[in-house]
Amino acid sequence: MKLLDNKVAIVTGGSRGIGEGIVLKLAESGAHVAFTYVSSDEKARSLEDKIKTFGVNAKAYKSNAGIYADCEAMVNDVVKEFETVDICVNNAGISKDNLLLRMTPEQWDEVMATNLKSVFNMTKQVIRPMMKSKKGSIINMSSIVGMRGNAGQSSYAASKAGIIGFTKSIAAELGSRNIRCNAIAPGFIETDMTHYLKEGEAAKSFLDKIPLGRFGSVEEIANVTVFLASDMSSYITGQVISTCGGLNM
């Protein structure tokens, strides 16, 4: 028996990077997976096929997690298709890094909508089927930048810090319904979006700050996600799991 046998999971921003790794690890652990994407239809269909090789059901949704109506329609469809929602991974995120002096209101708003409002949008929808089945695990992707701040990333840091406050509040609200809510705060993780961190002097300065002396992998974030999604973490809620190689000590 697998850790997540016959559980139904939704992952936002699931077609690339950390999201893709989470989707595949959830499927490998036995969960049926619905995931959202906003760009490549071809990539989404390819991932859908890959998920099905684990013997589980899969469905890709072209849906913007930052838009409330999109989330409402998508979750309604998932419940119709899969009958319930056991796990929701709020992973959708972008960065529009800039010094505050140069940052535009539009850049700020876009980051807040995609990173923070999306978590409200999705959580509000999934708690209905979770309350009905009297169980559920909501996992929100924050960042160590949301815990520490970082020059040039005020919008990203604010959105990720907001996720932490939201996570703790929802854990307090829904604990009596056996619905858990936790956050993961990744450090420097190797993805196509962070490849530039590995080059030149900048890479050495980043690595010097990480006690484990290396960047993290997508699979390591996915492993923590599976743990929080499973009954192995049944007494954990309202927590932020820093997955950063010791950087955030």
Residue pairs with C-beta under 8 A, 6 or more apart in sequence:
1 30
2 28
2 29
2 30
3 29
3 30
3 226
3 230
3 231
3 232
4 26
4 29
4 30
4 31
4 87
4 226
4 229
4 230
5 30
5 31
6 30
6 31
6 32
7 30
7 31
7 32
7 86
7 87
7 229
8 31
8 32
8 34
8 78
8 82
8 83
8 84
8 85
8 86
8 87
9 26
9 31
9 32
9 33
9 34
9 85
9 86
9 87
9 88
9 89
9 229
10 33
10 34
10 35
10 36
10 74
10 75
10 78
10 85
10 87
10 88
10 89
10 122
10 126
11 19
11 22
11 23
11 26
11 33
11 34
11 35
11 36
11 89
11 91
12 19
12 35
12 36
12 65
12 89
12 90
12 91
12 92
12 118
12 122
13 19
13 36
13 37
13 38
13 65
13 91
13 92
13 93
14 20
14 22
14 23
14 33
14 35
14 36
14 37
14 47
14 60
14 89
14 91
15 23
15 35
15 37
15 39
15 40
15 43
15 44
15 47
15 60
16 37
16 43
16 191
16 192
17 191
17 192
17 193
17 218
18 91
18 141
18 186
18 189
18 191
18 218
18 221
18 222
19 35
19 89
19 91
19 92
20 47
20 218
21 218
21 219
21 221
21 222
22 89
22 91
22 221
22 222
22 225
23 33
23 35
23 47
23 51
24 47
24 50
24 51
24 222
25 219
25 222
25 223
25 225
25 226
26 33
26 87
26 89
26 222
26 225
26 226
26 229
27 33
27 51
27 54
27 56
27 58
28 54
29 226
29 229
29 230
30 54
30 56
31 56
31 86
31 87
31 229
32 56
32 57
32 58
32 82
33 51
33 56
33 57
33 58
33 59
34 58
34 59
34 60
34 61
34 74
34 78
34 81
34 82
35 44
35 47
35 58
35 59
35 60
35 61
36 60
36 61
36 62
36 63
36 64
36 65
36 74
36 92
37 43
37 44
37 60
37 61
37 62
37 63
38 62
38 63
38 64
41 62
44 60
44 62
45 60
47 58
47 60
48 58
48 59
48 60
51 58
52 58
57 82
59 78
59 81
59 82
61 74
61 77
61 78
63 70
63 71
63 73
63 74
64 70
65 71
65 90
65 92
65 114
65 118
65 121
65 122
66 92
66 113
66 114
66 117
66 118
66 121
67 113
67 121
68 117
68 121
70 121
71 118
71 121
71 122
71 124
71 125
72 121
72 125
74 125
75 85
75 122
75 125
75 126
75 129
76 125
78 85
79 85
79 129
84 129
84 132
84 133
85 126
85 129
85 130
85 136
86 130
86 133
86 135
86 136
86 137
86 229
87 136
87 137
87 138
87 139
87 229
88 122
88 123
88 126
88 136
88 137
88 138
88 139
89 139
89 141
89 225
89 229
90 118
90 119
90 122
90 123
90 138
90 139
90 140
90 141
90 163
91 141
92 114
92 115
92 118
93 114
93 115
93 141
93 159
94 110
94 111
94 114
94 115
95 111
95 153
95 155
95 156
96 103
96 107
96 108
96 110
96 111
96 155
96 156
97 152
97 153
97 155
97 156
98 104
98 107
98 152
98 155
99 151
99 152
100 154
103 154
103 155
107 155
108 155
111 155
111 156
111 159
112 155
112 158
112 159
112 162
115 156
115 159
115 160
115 163
116 159
116 162
116 163
116 166
119 140
119 163
119 166
120 166
123 138
123 166
123 170
123 181
126 136
126 138
127 136
127 138
127 174
127 179
129 136
130 136
130 138
130 174
130 177
130 179
131 174
131 177
131 179
134 177
134 178
135 178
135 179
136 174
136 178
136 179
136 180
137 179
137 180
137 181
137 182
137 228
137 229
137 230
137 233
138 167
138 170
138 179
138 180
138 181
138 182
139 181
139 182
139 183
139 184
139 225
139 228
139 229
140 163
140 166
140 167
140 181
140 182
140 183
140 184
141 163
141 183
141 184
141 186
142 160
142 161
142 163
142 164
142 167
142 183
142 184
142 185
142 240
143 156
143 157
143 160
143 185
143 186
144 185
144 186
144 187
144 242
144 244
144 247
144 248
145 153
145 156
145 157
145 160
146 156
146 157
146 158
146 159
146 160
146 161
146 162
146 163
146 164
146 185
147 160
147 161
147 164
147 185
147 240
147 242
147 248
148 157
148 248
149 157
150 156
150 157
160 185
163 183
164 183
164 185
164 240
167 181
167 182
167 183
167 238
167 240
168 238
170 181
171 180
171 181
171 182
171 237
171 238
172 238
174 180
174 181
175 237
175 238
180 228
180 233
180 234
180 236
180 237
181 237
181 238
182 228
182 233
182 236
182 237
182 238
182 239
182 240
182 241
183 239
183 240
183 241
184 221
184 224
184 225
184 228
184 240
184 241
184 243
185 240
185 241
185 242
185 243
185 244
185 248
186 216
186 221
186 243
186 244
187 210
187 216
187 242
187 243
187 244
187 245
187 247
187 248
188 194
188 197
188 206
188 210
188 215
188 216
188 244
188 245
188 247
189 215
189 216
189 217
189 218
189 220
189 221
190 198
190 215
190 216
190 217
190 218
191 218
194 215
196 202
197 203
197 206
197 215
198 215
206 215
207 213
207 214
207 215
209 247
210 244
210 245
210 246
210 247
211 245
211 246
211 247
211 249
212 245
212 246
213 245
214 245
215 245
216 243
216 244
216 245
220 243
221 243
224 241
224 243
227 233
228 236
228 241
242 248
